[in-house]
Amino acid sequence: MELPKFVLADNTDFPNNLFVIHLEYPRFVIDLETEDIEFLEELDETEEVELKEEMDRLIDLAAAFYEREITRFAEDE
């Protein structure tokens, strides 16, 4: 099965939050309301340093994905 790079998620336990989940390495969940990031796998300190620049790019891609999905959703209504 081929998975998308990003997916949107919400949860009734967190009604004011919307999450983008990144399904490729490094896998993470970003809360778009707070911009908090939770990695889905353990990263050592070396990996965290190496991923710093990449994470900035991935966060921008996650935000662009969200905007694209919301635009498409609005167009479908």
mmCIF file of the N, C-alpha and C atoms, coordinates in Angstrom:
data_MODEL
# 
_entry.id   MODEL 
# 
loop_
_atom_site.group_PDB 
_atom_site.id 
_atom_site.type_symbol 
_atom_site.label_atom_id 
_atom_site.label_alt_id 
_atom_site.label_comp_id 
_atom_site.label_asym_id 
_atom_site.label_entity_id 
_atom_site.label_seq_id 
_atom_site.pdbx_PDB_ins_code 
_atom_site.Cartn_x 
_atom_site.Cartn_y 
_atom_site.Cartn_z 
_atom_site.occupancy 
_atom_site.B_iso_or_equiv 
_atom_site.pdbx_formal_charge 
_atom_site.auth_seq_id 
_atom_site.auth_comp_id 
_atom_site.auth_asym_id 
_atom_site.auth_atom_id 
_atom_site.pdbx_PDB_model_num 
ATOM 1   N N  . MET A 1 1  ? 0.839   -1.171 0.000  1.00 0.00 ? 1  MET A N  1 
ATOM 2   C CA . MET A 1 1  ? 0.000   0.000  0.000  1.00 0.00 ? 1  MET A CA 1 
ATOM 3   C C  . MET A 1 1  ? 0.888   1.240  0.000  1.00 0.00 ? 1  MET A C  1 
ATOM 4   N N  . GLU A 1 2  ? 0.571   2.161  -0.861 1.00 0.00 ? 2  GLU A N  1 
ATOM 5   C CA . GLU A 1 2  ? 1.296   3.424  -0.901 1.00 0.00 ? 2  GLU A CA 1 
ATOM 6   C C  . GLU A 1 2  ? 0.600   4.425  0.014  1.00 0.00 ? 2  GLU A C  1 
ATOM 7   N N  . LEU A 1 3  ? 1.373   5.034  0.898  1.00 0.00 ? 3  LEU A N  1 
ATOM 8   C CA . LEU A 1 3  ? 0.823   6.018  1.825  1.00 0.00 ? 3  LEU A CA 1 
ATOM 9   C C  . LEU A 1 3  ? 1.190   7.424  1.378  1.00 0.00 ? 3  LEU A C  1 
ATOM 10  N N  . PRO A 1 4  ? 0.330   8.392  1.677  1.00 0.00 ? 4  PRO A N  1 
ATOM 11  C CA . PRO A 1 4  ? 0.680   9.777  1.366  1.00 0.00 ? 4  PRO A CA 1 
ATOM 12  C C  . PRO A 1 4  ? 1.768   10.268 2.320  1.00 0.00 ? 4  PRO A C  1 
ATOM 13  N N  . LYS A 1 5  ? 2.408   11.348 1.946  1.00 0.00 ? 5  LYS A N  1 
ATOM 14  C CA . LYS A 1 5  ? 3.448   11.925 2.792  1.00 0.00 ? 5  LYS A CA 1 
ATOM 15  C C  . LYS A 1 5  ? 2.840   12.534 4.055  1.00 0.00 ? 5  LYS A C  1 
ATOM 16  N N  . PHE A 1 6  ? 1.687   13.197 3.907  1.00 0.00 ? 6  PHE A N  1 
ATOM 17  C CA . PHE A 1 6  ? 1.001   13.848 5.020  1.00 0.00 ? 6  PHE A CA 1 
ATOM 18  C C  . PHE A 1 6  ? -0.454  13.415 5.067  1.00 0.00 ? 6  PHE A C  1 
ATOM 19  N N  . VAL A 1 7  ? -1.029  13.388 6.260  1.00 0.00 ? 7  VAL A N  1 
ATOM 20  C CA . VAL A 1 7  ? -2.468  13.211 6.442  1.00 0.00 ? 7  VAL A CA 1 
ATOM 21  C C  . VAL A 1 7  ? -2.940  14.200 7.505  1.00 0.00 ? 7  VAL A C  1 
ATOM 22  N N  . LEU A 1 8  ? -4.212  14.589 7.412  1.00 0.00 ? 8  LEU A N  1 
ATOM 23  C CA . LEU A 1 8  ? -4.835  15.439 8.423  1.00 0.00 ? 8  LEU A CA 1 
ATOM 24  C C  . LEU A 1 8  ? -5.513  14.567 9.459  1.00 0.00 ? 8  LEU A C  1 
ATOM 25  N N  . ALA A 1 9  ? -5.544  15.039 10.694 1.00 0.00 ? 9  ALA A N  1 
ATOM 26  C CA . ALA A 1 9  ? -6.230  14.303 11.752 1.00 0.00 ? 9  ALA A CA 1 
ATOM 27  C C  . ALA A 1 9  ? -6.866  15.286 12.722 1.00 0.00 ? 9  ALA A C  1 
ATOM 28  N N  . ASP A 1 10 ? -8.019  14.884 13.237 1.00 0.00 ? 10 ASP A N  1 
ATOM 29  C CA . ASP A 1 10 ? -8.638  15.626 14.320 1.00 0.00 ? 10 ASP A CA 1 
ATOM 30  C C  . ASP A 1 10 ? -9.134  14.621 15.341 1.00 0.00 ? 10 ASP A C  1 
ATOM 31  N N  . ASN A 1 11 ? -9.588  15.126 16.484 1.00 0.00 ? 11 ASN A N  1 
ATOM 32  C CA . ASN A 1 11 ? -10.010 14.244 17.553 1.00 0.00 ? 11 ASN A CA 1 
ATOM 33  C C  . ASN A 1 11 ? -10.978 15.013 18.435 1.00 0.00 ? 11 ASN A C  1 
ATOM 34  N N  . THR A 1 12 ? -12.108 14.396 18.774 1.00 0.00 ? 12 THR A N  1 
ATOM 35  C CA . THR A 1 12 ? -13.104 15.093 19.591 1.00 0.00 ? 12 THR A CA 1 
ATOM 36  C C  . THR A 1 12 ? -12.606 15.380 21.001 1.00 0.00 ? 12 THR A C  1 
ATOM 37  N N  . ASP A 1 13 ? -11.570 14.690 21.451 1.00 0.00 ? 13 ASP A N  1 
ATOM 38  C CA . ASP A 1 13 ? -10.977 15.004 22.754 1.00 0.00 ? 13 ASP A CA 1 
ATOM 39  C C  . ASP A 1 13 ? -10.183 16.309 22.705 1.00 0.00 ? 13 ASP A C  1 
ATOM 40  N N  . PHE A 1 14 ? -9.837  16.751 21.509 1.00 0.00 ? 14 PHE A N  1 
ATOM 41  C CA . PHE A 1 14 ? -9.093  17.995 21.296 1.00 0.00 ? 14 PHE A CA 1 
ATOM 42  C C  . PHE A 1 14 ? -9.828  18.814 20.236 1.00 0.00 ? 14 PHE A C  1 
ATOM 43  N N  . PRO A 1 15 ? -11.009 19.343 20.568 1.00 0.00 ? 15 PRO A N  1 
ATOM 44  C CA . PRO A 1 15 ? -11.863 19.964 19.545 1.00 0.00 ? 15 PRO A CA 1 
ATOM 45  C C  . PRO A 1 15 ? -11.278 21.216 18.893 1.00 0.00 ? 15 PRO A C  1 
ATOM 46  N N  . ASN A 1 16 ? -10.320 21.855 19.525 1.00 0.00 ? 16 ASN A N  1 
ATOM 47  C CA . ASN A 1 16 ? -9.738  23.080 18.971 1.00 0.00 ? 16 ASN A CA 1 
ATOM 48  C C  . ASN A 1 16 ? -8.430  22.843 18.237 1.00 0.00 ? 16 ASN A C  1 
ATOM 49  N N  . ASN A 1 17 ? -8.051  21.583 18.097 1.00 0.00 ? 17 ASN A N  1 
ATOM 50  C CA . ASN A 1 17 ? -6.766  21.266 17.485 1.00 0.00 ? 17 ASN A CA 1 
ATOM 51  C C  . ASN A 1 17 ? -6.950  20.505 16.183 1.00 0.00 ? 17 ASN A C  1 
ATOM 52  N N  . LEU A 1 18 ? -6.047  20.765 15.261 1.00 0.00 ? 18 LEU A N  1 
ATOM 53  C CA . LEU A 1 18 ? -5.982  20.015 14.014 1.00 0.00 ? 18 LEU A CA 1 
ATOM 54  C C  . LEU A 1 18 ? -4.534  19.581 13.848 1.00 0.00 ? 18 LEU A C  1 
ATOM 55  N N  . PHE A 1 19 ? -4.345  18.334 13.485 1.00 0.00 ? 19 PHE A N  1 
ATOM 56  C CA . PHE A 1 19 ? -3.013  17.760 13.407 1.00 0.00 ? 19 PHE A CA 1 
ATOM 57  C C  . PHE A 1 19 ? -2.676  17.378 11.976 1.00 0.00 ? 19 PHE A C  1 
ATOM 58  N N  . VAL A 1 20 ? -1.399  17.540 11.630 1.00 0.00 ? 20 VAL A N  1 
ATOM 59  C CA . VAL A 1 20 ? -0.869  16.994 10.385 1.00 0.00 ? 20 VAL A CA 1 
ATOM 60  C C  . VAL A 1 20 ? 0.129   15.923 10.800 1.00 0.00 ? 20 VAL A C  1 
ATOM 61  N N  . ILE A 1 21 ? -0.026  14.748 10.205 1.00 0.00 ? 21 ILE A N  1 
ATOM 62  C CA . ILE A 1 21 ? 0.868   13.632 10.505 1.00 0.00 ? 21 ILE A CA 1 
ATOM 63  C C  . ILE A 1 21 ? 1.762   13.399 9.295  1.00 0.00 ? 21 ILE A C  1 
ATOM 64  N N  . HIS A 1 22 ? 3.062   13.398 9.532  1.00 0.00 ? 22 HIS A N  1 
ATOM 65  C CA . HIS A 1 22 ? 4.054   13.133 8.488  1.00 0.00 ? 22 HIS A CA 1 
ATOM 66  C C  . HIS A 1 22 ? 4.400   11.653 8.570  1.00 0.00 ? 22 HIS A C  1 
ATOM 67  N N  . LEU A 1 23 ? 4.169   10.914 7.484  1.00 0.00 ? 23 LEU A N  1 
ATOM 68  C CA . LEU A 1 23 ? 4.292   9.458  7.505  1.00 0.00 ? 23 LEU A CA 1 
ATOM 69  C C  . LEU A 1 23 ? 5.619   8.928  6.970  1.00 0.00 ? 23 LEU A C  1 
ATOM 70  N N  . GLU A 1 24 ? 6.506   9.803  6.540  1.00 0.00 ? 24 GLU A N  1 
ATOM 71  C CA . GLU A 1 24 ? 7.837   9.381  6.109  1.00 0.00 ? 24 GLU A CA 1 
ATOM 72  C C  . GLU A 1 24 ? 8.837   9.756  7.200  1.00 0.00 ? 24 GLU A C  1 
ATOM 73  N N  . TYR A 1 25 ? 10.053  9.216  7.103  1.00 0.00 ? 25 TYR A N  1 
ATOM 74  C CA . TYR A 1 25 ? 11.065  9.548  8.106  1.00 0.00 ? 25 TYR A CA 1 
ATOM 75  C C  . TYR A 1 25 ? 11.477  11.007 7.979  1.00 0.00 ? 25 TYR A C  1 
ATOM 76  N N  . PRO A 1 26 ? 11.541  11.711 9.063  1.00 0.00 ? 26 PRO A N  1 
ATOM 77  C CA . PRO A 1 26 ? 11.190  11.348 10.422 1.00 0.00 ? 26 PRO A CA 1 
ATOM 78  C C  . PRO A 1 26 ? 9.675   11.484 10.631 1.00 0.00 ? 26 PRO A C  1 
ATOM 79  N N  . ARG A 1 27 ? 9.056   10.439 11.126 1.00 0.00 ? 27 ARG A N  1 
ATOM 80  C CA . ARG A 1 27 ? 7.605   10.472 11.324 1.00 0.00 ? 27 ARG A CA 1 
ATOM 81  C C  . ARG A 1 27 ? 7.289   11.345 12.536 1.00 0.00 ? 27 ARG A C  1 
ATOM 82  N N  . PHE A 1 28 ? 6.319   12.241 12.357 1.00 0.00 ? 28 PHE A N  1 
ATOM 83  C CA . PHE A 1 28 ? 5.952   13.133 13.453 1.00 0.00 ? 28 PHE A CA 1 
ATOM 84  C C  . PHE A 1 28 ? 4.519   13.611 13.285 1.00 0.00 ? 28 PHE A C  1 
ATOM 85  N N  . VAL A 1 29 ? 3.993   14.158 14.373 1.00 0.00 ? 29 VAL A N  1 
ATOM 86  C CA . VAL A 1 29 ? 2.680   14.797 14.385 1.00 0.00 ? 29 VAL A CA 1 
ATOM 87  C C  . VAL A 1 29 ? 2.911   16.245 14.774 1.00 0.00 ? 29 VAL A C  1 
ATOM 88  N N  . ILE A 1 30 ? 2.310   17.162 14.024 1.00 0.00 ? 30 ILE A N  1 
ATOM 89  C CA . ILE A 1 30 ? 2.390   18.573 14.376 1.00 0.00 ? 30 ILE A CA 1 
ATOM 90  C C  . ILE A 1 30 ? 0.986   19.077 14.669 1.00 0.00 ? 30 ILE A C  1 
ATOM 91  N N  . ASP A 1 31 ? 0.848   19.746 15.792 1.00 0.00 ? 31 ASP A N  1 
ATOM 92  C CA . ASP A 1 31 ? -0.406  20.391 16.166 1.00 0.00 ? 31 ASP A CA 1 
ATOM 93  C C  . ASP A 1 31 ? -0.382  21.773 15.526 1.00 0.00 ? 31 ASP A C  1 
ATOM 94  N N  . LEU A 1 32 ? -1.247  22.006 14.567 1.00 0.00 ? 32 LEU A N  1 
ATOM 95  C CA . LEU A 1 32 ? -1.210  23.269 13.829 1.00 0.00 ? 32 LEU A CA 1 
ATOM 96  C C  . LEU A 1 32 ? -1.610  24.461 14.683 1.00 0.00 ? 32 LEU A C  1 
ATOM 97  N N  . GLU A 1 33 ? -2.361  24.224 15.743 1.00 0.00 ? 33 GLU A N  1 
ATOM 98  C CA . GLU A 1 33 ? -2.772  25.312 16.632 1.00 0.00 ? 33 GLU A CA 1 
ATOM 99  C C  . GLU A 1 33 ? -1.591  25.820 17.458 1.00 0.00 ? 33 GLU A C  1 
ATOM 100 N N  . THR A 1 34 ? -0.826  24.894 18.027 1.00 0.00 ? 34 THR A N  1 
ATOM 101 C CA . THR A 1 34 ? 0.268   25.261 18.931 1.00 0.00 ? 34 THR A CA 1 
ATOM 102 C C  . THR A 1 34 ? 1.645   25.141 18.288 1.00 0.00 ? 34 THR A C  1 
ATOM 103 N N  . GLU A 1 35 ? 1.709   24.475 17.145 1.00 0.00 ? 35 GLU A N  1 
ATOM 104 C CA . GLU A 1 35 ? 2.961   24.173 16.448 1.00 0.00 ? 35 GLU A CA 1 
ATOM 105 C C  . GLU A 1 35 ? 3.865   23.235 17.246 1.00 0.00 ? 35 GLU A C  1 
ATOM 106 N N  . ASP A 1 36 ? 3.281   22.514 18.205 1.00 0.00 ? 36 ASP A N  1 
ATOM 107 C CA . ASP A 1 36 ? 4.029   21.488 18.934 1.00 0.00 ? 36 ASP A CA 1 
ATOM 108 C C  . ASP A 1 36 ? 4.252   20.296 18.012 1.00 0.00 ? 36 ASP A C  1 
ATOM 109 N N  . ILE A 1 37 ? 5.415   19.676 18.152 1.00 0.00 ? 37 ILE A N  1 
ATOM 110 C CA . ILE A 1 37 ? 5.769   18.515 17.334 1.00 0.00 ? 37 ILE A CA 1 
ATOM 111 C C  . ILE A 1 37 ? 6.076   17.343 18.250 1.00 0.00 ? 37 ILE A C  1 
ATOM 112 N N  . GLU A 1 38 ? 5.515   16.199 17.898 1.00 0.00 ? 38 GLU A N  1 
ATOM 113 C CA . GLU A 1 38 ? 5.788   14.955 18.613 1.00 0.00 ? 38 GLU A CA 1 
ATOM 114 C C  . GLU A 1 38 ? 6.324   13.952 17.603 1.00 0.00 ? 38 GLU A C  1 
ATOM 115 N N  . PHE A 1 39 ? 7.558   13.493 17.826 1.00 0.00 ? 39 PHE A N  1 
ATOM 116 C CA . PHE A 1 39 ? 8.138   12.483 16.943 1.00 0.00 ? 39 PHE A CA 1 
ATOM 117 C C  . PHE A 1 39 ? 7.553   11.121 17.291 1.00 0.00 ? 39 PHE A C  1 
ATOM 118 N N  . LEU A 1 40 ? 7.319   10.301 16.287 1.00 0.00 ? 40 LEU A N  1 
ATOM 119 C CA . LEU A 1 40 ? 6.728   8.983  16.484 1.00 0.00 ? 40 LEU A CA 1 
ATOM 120 C C  . LEU A 1 40 ? 7.779   7.894  16.654 1.00 0.00 ? 40 LEU A C  1 
ATOM 121 N N  . GLU A 1 41 ? 9.042   8.273  16.601 1.00 0.00 ? 41 GLU A N  1 
ATOM 122 C CA . GLU A 1 41 ? 10.122  7.330  16.865 1.00 0.00 ? 41 GLU A CA 1 
ATOM 123 C C  . GLU A 1 41 ? 11.184  8.059  17.672 1.00 0.00 ? 41 GLU A C  1 
ATOM 124 N N  . GLU A 1 42 ? 11.972  7.297  18.375 1.00 0.00 ? 42 GLU A N  1 
ATOM 125 C CA . GLU A 1 42 ? 13.035  7.874  19.187 1.00 0.00 ? 42 GLU A CA 1 
ATOM 126 C C  . GLU A 1 42 ? 14.159  8.385  18.291 1.00 0.00 ? 42 GLU A C  1 
ATOM 127 N N  . LEU A 1 43 ? 14.611  9.600  18.575 1.00 0.00 ? 43 LEU A N  1 
ATOM 128 C CA . LEU A 1 43 ? 15.747  10.174 17.855 1.00 0.00 ? 43 LEU A CA 1 
ATOM 129 C C  . LEU A 1 43 ? 16.851  10.444 18.862 1.00 0.00 ? 43 LEU A C  1 
ATOM 130 N N  . ASP A 1 44 ? 18.084  10.103 18.500 1.00 0.00 ? 44 ASP A N  1 
ATOM 131 C CA . ASP A 1 44 ? 19.175  10.453 19.397 1.00 0.00 ? 44 ASP A CA 1 
ATOM 132 C C  . ASP A 1 44 ? 19.587  11.900 19.130 1.00 0.00 ? 44 ASP A C  1 
ATOM 133 N N  . GLU A 1 45 ? 20.452  12.437 19.973 1.00 0.00 ? 45 GLU A N  1 
ATOM 134 C CA . GLU A 1 45 ? 20.832  13.849 19.869 1.00 0.00 ? 45 GLU A CA 1 
ATOM 135 C C  . GLU A 1 45 ? 21.458  14.180 18.518 1.00 0.00 ? 45 GLU A C  1 
ATOM 136 N N  . THR A 1 46 ? 22.261  13.279 17.987 1.00 0.00 ? 46 THR A N  1 
ATOM 137 C CA . THR A 1 46 ? 22.894  13.507 16.690 1.00 0.00 ? 46 THR A CA 1 
ATOM 138 C C  . THR A 1 46 ? 21.847  13.651 15.600 1.00 0.00 ? 46 THR A C  1 
ATOM 139 N N  . GLU A 1 47 ? 20.852  12.770 15.618 1.00 0.00 ? 47 GLU A N  1 
ATOM 140 C CA . GLU A 1 47 ? 19.783  12.840 14.615 1.00 0.00 ? 47 GLU A CA 1 
ATOM 141 C C  . GLU A 1 47 ? 18.996  14.142 14.744 1.00 0.00 ? 47 GLU A C  1 
ATOM 142 N N  . GLU A 1 48 ? 18.732  14.568 15.982 1.00 0.00 ? 48 GLU A N  1 
ATOM 143 C CA . GLU A 1 48 ? 17.980  15.800 16.190 1.00 0.00 ? 48 GLU A CA 1 
ATOM 144 C C  . GLU A 1 48 ? 18.713  16.997 15.600 1.00 0.00 ? 48 GLU A C  1 
ATOM 145 N N  . VAL A 1 49 ? 20.024  17.051 15.795 1.00 0.00 ? 49 VAL A N  1 
ATOM 146 C CA . VAL A 1 49 ? 20.821  18.147 15.244 1.00 0.00 ? 49 VAL A CA 1 
ATOM 147 C C  . VAL A 1 49 ? 20.796  18.098 13.721 1.00 0.00 ? 49 VAL A C  1 
ATOM 148 N N  . GLU A 1 50 ? 20.975  16.909 13.156 1.00 0.00 ? 50 GLU A N  1 
ATOM 149 C CA . GLU A 1 50 ? 20.979  16.753 11.702 1.00 0.00 ? 50 GLU A CA 1 
ATOM 150 C C  . GLU A 1 50 ? 19.622  17.091 11.090 1.00 0.00 ? 50 GLU A C  1 
ATOM 151 N N  . LEU A 1 51 ? 18.552  16.838 11.822 1.00 0.00 ? 51 LEU A N  1 
ATOM 152 C CA . LEU A 1 51 ? 17.212  17.065 11.290 1.00 0.00 ? 51 LEU A CA 1 
ATOM 153 C C  . LEU A 1 51 ? 16.705  18.489 11.474 1.00 0.00 ? 51 LEU A C  1 
ATOM 154 N N  . LYS A 1 52 ? 17.418  19.307 12.222 1.00 0.00 ? 52 LYS A N  1 
ATOM 155 C CA . LYS A 1 52 ? 16.946  20.662 12.517 1.00 0.00 ? 52 LYS A CA 1 
ATOM 156 C C  . LYS A 1 52 ? 16.572  21.417 11.252 1.00 0.00 ? 52 LYS A C  1 
ATOM 157 N N  . GLU A 1 53 ? 17.479  21.488 10.298 1.00 0.00 ? 53 GLU A N  1 
ATOM 158 C CA . GLU A 1 53 ? 17.218  22.212 9.053  1.00 0.00 ? 53 GLU A CA 1 
ATOM 159 C C  . GLU A 1 53 ? 16.117  21.528 8.240  1.00 0.00 ? 53 GLU A C  1 
ATOM 160 N N  . GLU A 1 54 ? 16.147  20.219 8.186  1.00 0.00 ? 54 GLU A N  1 
ATOM 161 C CA . GLU A 1 54 ? 15.130  19.460 7.461  1.00 0.00 ? 54 GLU A CA 1 
ATOM 162 C C  . GLU A 1 54 ? 13.751  19.667 8.081  1.00 0.00 ? 54 GLU A C  1 
ATOM 163 N N  . MET A 1 55 ? 13.686  19.763 9.408  1.00 0.00 ? 55 MET A N  1 
ATOM 164 C CA . MET A 1 55 ? 12.397  19.950 10.074 1.00 0.00 ? 55 MET A CA 1 
ATOM 165 C C  . MET A 1 55 ? 11.772  21.286 9.706  1.00 0.00 ? 55 MET A C  1 
ATOM 166 N N  . ASP A 1 56 ? 12.570  22.322 9.581  1.00 0.00 ? 56 ASP A N  1 
ATOM 167 C CA . ASP A 1 56 ? 12.028  23.618 9.155  1.00 0.00 ? 56 ASP A CA 1 
ATOM 168 C C  . ASP A 1 56 ? 11.338  23.475 7.801  1.00 0.00 ? 56 ASP A C  1 
ATOM 169 N N  . ARG A 1 57 ? 11.961  22.764 6.897  1.00 0.00 ? 57 ARG A N  1 
ATOM 170 C CA . ARG A 1 57 ? 11.391  22.544 5.568  1.00 0.00 ? 57 ARG A CA 1 
ATOM 171 C C  . ARG A 1 57 ? 10.130  21.688 5.654  1.00 0.00 ? 57 ARG A C  1 
ATOM 172 N N  . LEU A 1 58 ? 10.168  20.637 6.467  1.00 0.00 ? 58 LEU A N  1 
ATOM 173 C CA . LEU A 1 58 ? 9.010   19.749 6.598  1.00 0.00 ? 58 LEU A CA 1 
ATOM 174 C C  . LEU A 1 58 ? 7.821   20.453 7.252  1.00 0.00 ? 58 LEU A C  1 
ATOM 175 N N  . ILE A 1 59 ? 8.085   21.332 8.192  1.00 0.00 ? 59 ILE A N  1 
ATOM 176 C CA . ILE A 1 59 ? 7.005   22.104 8.816  1.00 0.00 ? 59 ILE A CA 1 
ATOM 177 C C  . ILE A 1 59 ? 6.356   23.011 7.781  1.00 0.00 ? 59 ILE A C  1 
ATOM 178 N N  . ASP A 1 60 ? 7.164   23.639 6.942  1.00 0.00 ? 60 ASP A N  1 
ATOM 179 C CA . ASP A 1 60 ? 6.613   24.466 5.858  1.00 0.00 ? 60 ASP A CA 1 
ATOM 180 C C  . ASP A 1 60 ? 5.778   23.621 4.899  1.00 0.00 ? 60 ASP A C  1 
ATOM 181 N N  . LEU A 1 61 ? 6.262   22.425 4.570  1.00 0.00 ? 61 LEU A N  1 
ATOM 182 C CA . LEU A 1 61 ? 5.506   21.526 3.692  1.00 0.00 ? 61 LEU A CA 1 
ATOM 183 C C  . LEU A 1 61 ? 4.200   21.081 4.345  1.00 0.00 ? 61 LEU A C  1 
ATOM 184 N N  . ALA A 1 62 ? 4.222   20.832 5.649  1.00 0.00 ? 62 ALA A N  1 
ATOM 185 C CA . ALA A 1 62 ? 3.005   20.435 6.369  1.00 0.00 ? 62 ALA A CA 1 
ATOM 186 C C  . ALA A 1 62 ? 1.976   21.557 6.338  1.00 0.00 ? 62 ALA A C  1 
ATOM 187 N N  . ALA A 1 63 ? 2.428   22.788 6.534  1.00 0.00 ? 63 ALA A N  1 
ATOM 188 C CA . ALA A 1 63 ? 1.512   23.933 6.485  1.00 0.00 ? 63 ALA A CA 1 
ATOM 189 C C  . ALA A 1 63 ? 0.935   24.106 5.084  1.00 0.00 ? 63 ALA A C  1 
ATOM 190 N N  . ALA A 1 64 ? 1.766   23.943 4.067  1.00 0.00 ? 64 ALA A N  1 
ATOM 191 C CA . ALA A 1 64 ? 1.290   24.050 2.681  1.00 0.00 ? 64 ALA A CA 1 
ATOM 192 C C  . ALA A 1 64 ? 0.293   22.934 2.372  1.00 0.00 ? 64 ALA A C  1 
ATOM 193 N N  . PHE A 1 65 ? 0.554   21.729 2.869  1.00 0.00 ? 65 PHE A N  1 
ATOM 194 C CA . PHE A 1 65 ? -0.376  20.614 2.686  1.00 0.00 ? 65 PHE A CA 1 
ATOM 195 C C  . PHE A 1 65 ? -1.724  20.948 3.317  1.00 0.00 ? 65 PHE A C  1 
ATOM 196 N N  . TYR A 1 66 ? -1.707  21.459 4.530  1.00 0.00 ? 66 TYR A N  1 
ATOM 197 C CA . TYR A 1 66 ? -2.952  21.826 5.212  1.00 0.00 ? 66 TYR A CA 1 
ATOM 198 C C  . TYR A 1 66 ? -3.732  22.856 4.395  1.00 0.00 ? 66 TYR A C  1 
ATOM 199 N N  . GLU A 1 67 ? -3.063  23.904 3.950  1.00 0.00 ? 67 GLU A N  1 
ATOM 200 C CA . GLU A 1 67 ? -3.733  24.943 3.158  1.00 0.00 ? 67 GLU A CA 1 
ATOM 201 C C  . GLU A 1 67 ? -4.326  24.362 1.882  1.00 0.00 ? 67 GLU A C  1 
ATOM 202 N N  . ARG A 1 68 ? -3.590  23.490 1.223  1.00 0.00 ? 68 ARG A N  1 
ATOM 203 C CA . ARG A 1 68 ? -4.082  22.857 -0.003 1.00 0.00 ? 68 ARG A CA 1 
ATOM 204 C C  . ARG A 1 68 ? -5.324  22.019 0.274  1.00 0.00 ? 68 ARG A C  1 
ATOM 205 N N  . GLU A 1 69 ? -5.300  21.242 1.336  1.00 0.00 ? 69 GLU A N  1 
ATOM 206 C CA . GLU A 1 69 ? -6.437  20.386 1.670  1.00 0.00 ? 69 GLU A CA 1 
ATOM 207 C C  . GLU A 1 69 ? -7.665  21.209 2.037  1.00 0.00 ? 69 GLU A C  1 
ATOM 208 N N  . ILE A 1 70 ? -7.481  22.276 2.790  1.00 0.00 ? 70 ILE A N  1 
ATOM 209 C CA . ILE A 1 70 ? -8.610  23.131 3.175  1.00 0.00 ? 70 ILE A CA 1 
ATOM 210 C C  . ILE A 1 70 ? -9.201  23.799 1.943  1.00 0.00 ? 70 ILE A C  1 
ATOM 211 N N  . THR A 1 71 ? -8.353  24.236 1.024  1.00 0.00 ? 71 THR A N  1 
ATOM 212 C CA . THR A 1 71 ? -8.831  24.842 -0.222 1.00 0.00 ? 71 THR A CA 1 
ATOM 213 C C  . THR A 1 71 ? -9.634  23.831 -1.027 1.00 0.00 ? 71 THR A C  1 
ATOM 214 N N  . ARG A 1 72 ? -9.127  22.635 -1.155 1.00 0.00 ? 72 ARG A N  1 
ATOM 215 C CA . ARG A 1 72 ? -9.846  21.588 -1.895 1.00 0.00 ? 72 ARG A CA 1 
ATOM 216 C C  . ARG A 1 72 ? -11.176 21.250 -1.228 1.00 0.00 ? 72 ARG A C  1 
ATOM 217 N N  . PHE A 1 73 ? -11.185 21.190 0.091  1.00 0.00 ? 73 PHE A N  1 
ATOM 218 C CA . PHE A 1 73 ? -12.412 20.899 0.824  1.00 0.00 ? 73 PHE A CA 1 
ATOM 219 C C  . PHE A 1 73 ? -13.453 21.983 0.562  1.00 0.00 ? 73 PHE A C  1 
ATOM 220 N N  . ALA A 1 74 ? -13.027 23.242 0.605  1.00 0.00 ? 74 ALA A N  1 
ATOM 221 C CA . ALA A 1 74 ? -13.947 24.362 0.366  1.00 0.00 ? 74 ALA A CA 1 
ATOM 222 C C  . ALA A 1 74 ? -14.488 24.330 -1.060 1.00 0.00 ? 74 ALA A C  1 
ATOM 223 N N  . GLU A 1 75 ? -13.646 23.953 -2.012 1.00 0.00 ? 75 GLU A N  1 
ATOM 224 C CA . GLU A 1 75 ? -14.079 23.877 -3.412 1.00 0.00 ? 75 GLU A CA 1 
ATOM 225 C C  . GLU A 1 75 ? -15.104 22.775 -3.629 1.00 0.00 ? 75 GLU A C  1 
ATOM 226 N N  . ASP A 1 76 ? -15.019 21.702 -2.848 1.00 0.00 ? 76 ASP A N  1 
ATOM 227 C CA . ASP A 1 76 ? -15.939 20.575 -2.992 1.00 0.00 ? 76 ASP A CA 1 
ATOM 228 C C  . ASP A 1 76 ? -17.317 20.845 -2.392 1.00 0.00 ? 76 ASP A C  1 
ATOM 229 N N  . GLU A 1 77 ? -17.414 21.842 -1.537 1.00 0.00 ? 77 GLU A N  1 
ATOM 230 C CA . GLU A 1 77 ? -18.707 22.128 -0.894 1.00 0.00 ? 77 GLU A CA 1 
ATOM 231 C C  . GLU A 1 77 ? -19.664 22.817 -1.803 1.00 0.00 ? 77 GLU A C  1 
# 
